[in-house]
Amino acid sequence: MRIAVIGGGPGGLYFAALVKQVDPRHEVVLWERGGAEDAFGFGVVFSDGALGGVQAANPELFEAVIDRFVRWESVDVRYRGRTKSHDGYRFSAVGRQALLRLLRECCEDRRVVLRFATSAPPLPELRAEFDLVVAAEGVGSAVRSARAEAFGAHLEPRGSRYLWMGTDRVFDALTFAVVETPHGPVQVHAYPYAPGRSTFIVETTDRVLRDSGLEVPDRSPAETARAVAGLFDGDPDLLGDHRLICTGSRWGRFTSVRNDRWSDGNVVLLGDAAHTAHFSIGSGTKLAMEDAVALAISLTEHRDLPDALAAYEAERKPAVERMQRVAEISREWFERVEEHVGLPLDEFTVRLLTRSGRISHRDLPLLDRAHVERVRNWFSRTLASTA
Ligand SMILES: Cc1cc2nc3c(=O)[nH]c(=O)nc-3n(C[C@H](O)[C@H](O)[C@H](O)COP(=O)(O)OP(=O)(O)OC[C@H]3O[C@@H](n4cnc5c(N)ncnc54)[C@H](O)[C@@H]3O)c2cc1C
């Protein structure tokens, strides 16, 4: 089969590597408009300390990913200058750039044709030339926009504004900090991901961003980092003497993406192009890579493309929707954090940690245990039979 993959994020790269792993006869070409080392973002956190079915599909690759993991077992809630720690969680994180490099090497080993620093050709051209077009282009997917009606796309920009930054302060837990500024509360989601580095996501509302004058489009990344650090003057211990690291000055707006249908003829959506989940539950990368696993399996199990794409959607859509429900509650909680400000630290912490209702970070590994087993068995059986 000739397969075109648009987008060299974790979803697109992992799918390209896996589909060649199970059948090297496929011809797979992947376009990524950024350079090979240009990854946006800092670290990504995996909330259950393991990668479930994603890891089971290619354990050798994940040995190298896991080698780079920073691990910890607690969540810290920092509020009004005090921190409360809760143990008993399992988290790991890795630099996004390191993860993408490993996935890229895996694609190179399997002879995926990689076209970095190149935008994908127009969709009609790809559709005509390839048997399958995988749109793994992220939240701003042009393919999804061009065929919005066919996919039944629902895009809902939310009130949550964020800047994905890094810092040289090494946090030792997944840290949620809420800092009261003169303009309203600002949240920080921080966690370590590499020696000497932590992710530091600042989240707030449109109103706080406007009133604090922080949204200045032409500011340099260094000026932006300094201006954002000023938000935390009221809690100097949060950063201490450390600096913020910024690679761009654009504040993002979290956009909820859903699609009634994930394929349209020979075009299929994968990862953030198909669905988003608010970053406060740290699952987007894993969801995109789980899509990659499911699509690679479906294409091998089903002779007809429409059957394969239907099986992929039937497997992934309900699982994704479950995570999206949890993520929406979490997003809403952070957007309405003002309602909780003023509570004593203990009560504030309990409300934050139980914000997603029935499912907490502790339960996530249980959700996909059966799925992990299925993926492990499928890949070891399929690879053994093609060896
Ligand atoms: C602030 C923030 C923090 C996050 N933190 C976490 C976290 O801790 N853990 C986690 O699991 N997830 C996290 N996520 C989510 C995660 O980044 C995404 O879910 C994940 O990157 C989705 O992977 P993807 O492959 O679908 O898309 P992307 O990673 O967005 O990759 C899409 C790629 O397609 C390329 N592209 C787009 N259009 C074209 C084109 N026409 N031609 C060629 N290339 C194109 C883009 O350059 C991009 O590299 C976070 C997201 C945000 C915004």
The ligand as a Tripos MOL2 file, in Angstrom:
@<TRIPOS>MOLECULE
LIG
   53    58     1     0     0
SMALL
NO_CHARGES

@<TRIPOS>ATOM
      1 C1          0.6610   23.4660   26.5150 C.3       1 LIG1
      2 C2          0.5330   22.0340   26.1480 C.ar      1 LIG1
      3 C3          1.0690   21.0690   26.9660 C.ar      1 LIG1
      4 C4          0.9600   19.7250   26.6490 C.ar      1 LIG1
      5 N1          1.4680   18.8110   27.5030 N.ar      1 LIG1
      6 C5          1.3120   17.5130   27.2320 C.ar      1 LIG1
      7 C6          1.7990   16.5280   28.1160 C.ar      1 LIG1
      8 O1          2.4080   16.8230   29.1370 O.2       1 LIG1
      9 N2          1.5940   15.2110   27.8190 N.ar      1 LIG1
     10 C7          0.9660   14.8590   26.6710 C.ar      1 LIG1
     11 O2          0.8090   13.6640   26.4330 O.2       1 LIG1
     12 N3          0.5080   15.7540   25.7940 N.ar      1 LIG1
     13 C8          0.6470   17.0730   26.0520 C.ar      1 LIG1
     14 N4          0.1670   17.9900   25.1860 N.ar      1 LIG1
     15 C9         -0.5460   17.5520   23.9900 C.3       1 LIG1
     16 C10         0.3800   17.0780   22.8960 C.3       1 LIG1
     17 O3          1.3420   18.0670   22.5920 O.3       1 LIG1
     18 C11        -0.4220   16.7360   21.6500 C.3       1 LIG1
     19 O4         -1.5720   16.0250   22.0010 O.3       1 LIG1
     20 C12         0.4190   15.8830   20.7150 C.3       1 LIG1
     21 O5          1.5570   16.6080   20.2860 O.3       1 LIG1
     22 C13        -0.3990   15.4510   19.5100 C.3       1 LIG1
     23 O6          0.4360   14.7900   18.6040 O.3       1 LIG1
     24 P1          0.0950   14.8000   17.0470 P.3       1 LIG1
     25 O7          1.1510   13.9600   16.4050 O.co2     1 LIG1
     26 O8         -1.3240   14.4690   16.8270 O.co2     1 LIG1
     27 O9          0.2410   16.3250   16.5880 O.3       1 LIG1
     28 P2          1.4310   17.3630   16.7470 P.3       1 LIG1
     29 O10         2.3680   16.9790   17.8050 O.co2     1 LIG1
     30 O11         0.7880   18.7030   16.8200 O.co2     1 LIG1
     31 O12         2.2190   17.2460   15.3780 O.3       1 LIG1
     32 C14         1.6660   17.6830   14.1500 C.3       1 LIG1
     33 C15         2.8110   18.0150   13.2140 C.3       1 LIG1
     34 O13         2.2780   18.2500   11.9060 O.3       1 LIG1
     35 C16         3.0500   19.2580   11.2810 C.3       1 LIG1
     36 N5          2.2540   19.8130   10.1790 N.ar      1 LIG1
     37 C17         1.0840   20.5010   10.2530 C.ar      1 LIG1
     38 N6          0.6380   20.7970    9.0300 N.ar      1 LIG1
     39 C18         1.5310   20.2950    8.1520 C.ar      1 LIG1
     40 C19         1.6220   20.2800    6.7260 C.ar      1 LIG1
     41 N7          0.6710   20.8310    5.9480 N.pl3     1 LIG1
     42 N8          2.6660   19.6700    6.1420 N.ar      1 LIG1
     43 C20         3.6520   19.0860    6.9120 C.ar      1 LIG1
     44 N9          3.6160   19.0700    8.2670 N.ar      1 LIG1
     45 C21         2.5570   19.6700    8.8600 C.ar      1 LIG1
     46 C22         3.3450   20.2210   12.4120 C.3       1 LIG1
     47 O14         4.4970   21.0030   12.1400 O.3       1 LIG1
     48 C23         3.5740   19.2760   13.6060 C.3       1 LIG1
     49 O15         4.9290   18.9630   13.7840 O.3       1 LIG1
     50 C24         0.2870   19.3390   25.4610 C.ar      1 LIG1
     51 C25        -0.2210   20.3010   24.5980 C.ar      1 LIG1
     52 C26        -0.1170   21.6440   24.9280 C.ar      1 LIG1
     53 C27        -0.6880   22.6750   24.0120 C.3       1 LIG1
@<TRIPOS>BOND
     1     1     2 1
     2     2     3 ar
     3     2    52 ar
     4     3     4 ar
     5     4     5 ar
     6     4    50 ar
     7     5     6 ar
     8     6     7 ar
     9     6    13 1
    10     7     8 2
    11     7     9 ar
    12     9    10 ar
    13    10    11 2
    14    10    12 ar
    15    12    13 ar
    16    13    14 ar
    17    14    15 1
    18    14    50 ar
    19    15    16 1
    20    16    17 1
    21    16    18 1
    22    18    19 1
    23    18    20 1
    24    20    21 1
    25    20    22 1
    26    22    23 1
    27    23    24 1
    28    24    25 2
    29    24    26 1
    30    24    27 1
    31    27    28 1
    32    28    29 2
    33    28    30 1
    34    28    31 1
    35    31    32 1
    36    32    33 1
    37    33    34 1
    38    33    48 1
    39    34    35 1
    40    35    36 1
    41    35    46 1
    42    36    37 ar
    43    36    45 ar
    44    37    38 ar
    45    38    39 ar
    46    39    40 ar
    47    39    45 ar
    48    40    41 1
    49    40    42 ar
    50    42    43 ar
    51    43    44 ar
    52    44    45 ar
    53    46    47 1
    54    46    48 1
    55    48    49 1
    56    50    51 ar
    57    51    52 ar
    58    52    53 1
@<TRIPOS>SUBSTRUCTURE
     1 LIG1         1 GROUP 0 **** ****
